[in-house]
Amino acid sequence: MPSDLQTLEQLGIDPLLPGSTVCAAMGIKARETLSRRVSRGEFPKPDKQINGKNFWFRSTVLREQGKAA
């Protein structure tokens, strides 16, 4: 049975990832560090903000992972 993420990808939908997931994916230890990286221009600004929480599209995170590698 496919995961929800696989189902979204099959439908061509780019899922939004919360800051905690972005930190884990990028190997960043704390959200505060992610915020600092955004403010210094080292990481893109959030694609969406929902109820005061920052979210990035999965494609944005994958693109940044490619740059870091």
C-alpha positions in Angstrom: 0.0 0.0 0.0 1.5 3.4 -1.0 2.2 6.0 1.6 0.4 9.3 1.6 3.5 11.0 0.3 3.7 8.6 -2.6 0.0 9.1 -3.4 0.5 12.9 -3.4 3.5 12.5 -5.8 1.5 10.3 -8.1 -1.2 13.0 -8.3 1.5 15.6 -9.1 1.0 17.4 -5.8 4.0 18.9 -4.1 3.4 18.4 -0.3 4.2 21.1 2.2 6.7 20.2 4.9 6.8 21.8 8.4 10.0 23.4 9.7 10.8 20.4 12.0 10.8 18.1 9.0 12.9 20.5 7.0 15.4 20.7 9.9 15.6 16.9 10.0 16.0 16.6 6.2 18.8 19.2 6.1 20.6 18.0 9.2 19.9 21.3 11.1 19.8 20.9 14.8 17.2 23.5 15.8 14.4 25.5 14.2 16.1 28.6 15.5 19.1 27.8 13.3 16.8 27.4 10.3 15.3 30.8 11.0 18.8 32.3 11.2 19.7 30.7 7.9 16.6 32.1 6.3 17.3 35.6 7.6 20.9 35.4 6.3 19.7 34.3 2.9 21.3 30.8 3.2 18.0 29.0 2.9 14.9 30.1 1.0 12.0 31.8 2.8 9.0 29.6 3.6 6.7 28.9 0.7 3.7 29.2 2.9 2.8 30.3 6.4 -0.2 28.7 8.1 -1.3 29.8 11.6 2.1 31.3 12.2 4.0 28.2 11.2 6.4 28.0 8.3 6.1 25.4 5.6 8.3 24.6 2.6 7.3 22.6 -0.5 9.1 19.3 -0.7 10.7 20.3 -4.0 12.3 23.4 -2.4 13.9 21.2 0.3 15.1 18.6 -2.2 16.6 21.4 -4.3 18.5 22.8 -1.3 19.7 19.3 -0.4 21.2 19.1 -3.8 23.0 22.4 -3.4 24.4 21.2 0.0 25.7 17.9 -1.4 
